[in-house]
Amino acid sequence: MNFPMEIPIFQFFYWVVNAPSLGGIVASLVGGGSVLAYFLTLRWIADGGSTGDSEVYSYPTPALHHHESE
């Protein structure tokens, strides 16, 4: 690829892309963030399932059994 290396922003991008240590750091942050989000989601689901206030929906309701058609 031919980048215009005289422009500072392209020099910065080239430095970021070609630096192995920065690439490893970015990959570690993305991977760690994904694993953290996964475990926080599982904790959120587990906390929601252990709540004491469960709502009970009865279906069909008694009103539907005695509904008269017009």
C-alpha positions, 0 to 999 in steps of 0.5 A: 500500500502506498500511504502518503507518509508525509501526513502526520495522521497516516504516520500515526496510523502506520505506527499503531498498526505496525507496533506488535506491543500495541496490537497485543494490548488492544487485543487483550483489552477487546478480549478481556472486555468481551469476557467481562461482558459475558460474565456480567450478562450471566450474573444479571440473568442469574440475579433476575432468576433468583428474585422473590417477586415472581409474577404469575400470569394465568392464561386463559383468564376466567373472563375468556371462559365465559365470554359470549359471542355477539 
